[in-house]
Amino acid sequence: MEQKKRVSRETNSETETERETRERERKTEDEGYKIFRGNGDKSSGVCPGRGTYSGRRRRIGMSADWGGPNGEIPERQAIKEWNPMLLCGVQSRPPNYNRRYLPGLASYVPHFKNLEKRGLRSDSVCPLCKAEPEDSHHLLWYCSTLWQLWFYLKLPMGFGDFSSDGTTNFVKAFLAMNMNSRQLSAISLWALWYKRNKLVYEDLKFELFEVVGFIQGYFQEFNRAKARELTAGIKRDVAWRPPQSGIIKLNFDASFLSISNCSISAVLARDSEGLIMGACTYSVVDIADAFVAEARAGERALLFALDMGFRKVILEGDSLTVIKKLISHSIDRSVLSPISQNIRGLAEAFEEVTYNFIPRAANRAVHELAMVGRNQNLPCFWVEEAPAKVIELAELDRHEWFRRD
């Protein structure tokens, strides 16, 4: 009986020890997750000594060596879940907070140098520049491909004296940037890591200009998401309205064909009575994205107005990004900058040019004209007429407006 009691006490003692161990592990896991999860549900993080977490709060590695419960190495999954924005310290935390945990976090990044240390790779040469070993300092600062990307994005990275520590250099340059440049640099790191993984694990060809176009488009979409703030002071028509007497309104639109990287620019000119004064469709090649296509359509509208001899015009389109660029006086570092500058140069040949945004639903006539232009092999021009469907929609716009009066 005494032996049974002793065994029972030992069993209870072991149970209490295991319970305390589990409790400590749970607290460590919770604290680590709180440290690295950042703001919101869409961030990623790493819990020191416990595993890697994504925005869905799903554990994908359960040991400091990225091993799972049975010792497996979820390398591919860990690489896809890692978020480089954490490493560059873009969360809304005090700067010292991110610097404190940056060295520990870097050891969890699944770059080639860390994979080589763990015996998962035989070499650590960067797959992008193919010149130096890929570690955290290389990823954030020393990679020549990264510097080419920043050059094309026109990011100001030359601040002060730099040390041999790449992560410290990046943090120093990052903190010296304005908010727009910080956002763009964070997106560039994320996009470059994504394309790098596509190259390494899916053998997809890496094209730097494709990455540049993607980042610029993503950054513009990010800004468009704040449409309420961006459109303060911009006149927005809920329906098409004719211009004042003596002014011609030029509605423009574009149909972008991503497969062939070309677009159809369409322009429809109407007077104060809502009558069609002219129209044109024009094919443009080597177009990077839909934003560039819309900007080229606005450029074509002014060229068409010059050919028609119009002196006072309203340039109206449904691309908020393009209209915002044209009325803004701030420095434009986007891919649209050369086009917007050329449009302003063309505007000097007119007595009066006004830029106006219109919702897509109210821009339906010229949108239909762009669809017609898809079936044309050559540029097409109409004077005081247009394709039948376009005339029908233009007349509908005209009657709806005058019926309101």
C-alpha positions, 0 to 999 in steps of 0.5 A: 500500500505504501509503495502504491502511494509513493508511485501515485505521488510521483505520478501526480508530481510528474503531471504537475511538472508537465502542466507547469511546462505546458503553461510556461510554453503557452505564455511564451507562445502568447507573448511571442505572438503579441510581439510580432503580430503587428497591427490588424489581421493581415500581418505575419510574424515569428514567435521566438523558439516556437514557430512561424505565424501568418495573418490567419494565426496559423502555426506552420513551424513548431521549433526554432529550426522550422521543424513541425511536430514530427520533425518535418521542415515546412520550408516552402510554406514558411517561405511563402508565409514570411512577410518582409515588411516586418523585417523592415520595421514598417509597423506603427511601433516606436523605432526602438521597438523594431530595432530591439527584435530585428536581429532575432527575427532575421534568423528566422527569414528563410533566405538561402544563407539560413537554409544553408546553415540548416543543411537545406541548401548547398549554396547561398548565392542570391538567385536575383543578382547571382553575385553575393550570398543571400542573407538579411543584409543582402536582401535589404541593402546590398543586392544590385537587383534591389538597387536597380528596382529602387532606381526605377521607382525613384526612391531616395535611398542615399541618406548620410553615411552607411555602415557595413550592416545592411539592415541598419542602413535600410532602417536609417534610409527608411526613417529618413523617407516621407510616408509615400516613399516608405509605403513604396519601399515596403511594397517593393520589398514584398513584391521582390520577395514574391517574384524571387520565390516565383523564380526559385520555386516555380521556375518563372522568368524574372523580369525587372520591368514587370516588377516595377510596373506591378509595384507602381500599379499596386501603389496607385491602387492603394492610393485609390482605396483612399478615394474619399480623401483624394477626391476632396475638392474634385468635382464629380458628376453623377451624370454626363453634363454638357459644357458651357457655350463656346467650350468643347468637352472631350470625354476619353477612355481606354480599353487595355489588352493585357495579353498584347500590352496594347490599348485602344484610346477613344475620344468623343467631343461634344458641344454645349448642346450635347451634339457630337463634334467629332470622335476618334479611336487610336491603337497604342502599343507597349502599354504597361498597365491600365493606368498608362492606357488611360493616361495615353487616352487623355493625351490623345484627346488633346492631340485630337482637339488640336487637329480639330481646332478647338480652343477651349476644352474640358478634358474629362475621364473616369480614371481618378488617378490620371485626373488627380495627376493632372490637377496636382502640383506636387512632384510625380515620381510614378510611371505616369509622370512623362505622360502627364507632363506632356499633357500639360505641355499640350495644354499650353496650346489652348486658351483654356483646359479644364480637367474633370473626373466623371464616374464610369457609368456617366462615361458610357458613350466613349466607353462604347467607342473604345469597344468599337475601336477594338475591331478596327485595325487602323486609327479611325476619325469621325467629324460630327458623327460616330458609330451608331451605338455611340450616337445612341448613347450620346443622345441618351446622355443629352436627353437625360440632361435636358430632361432634368432642366 
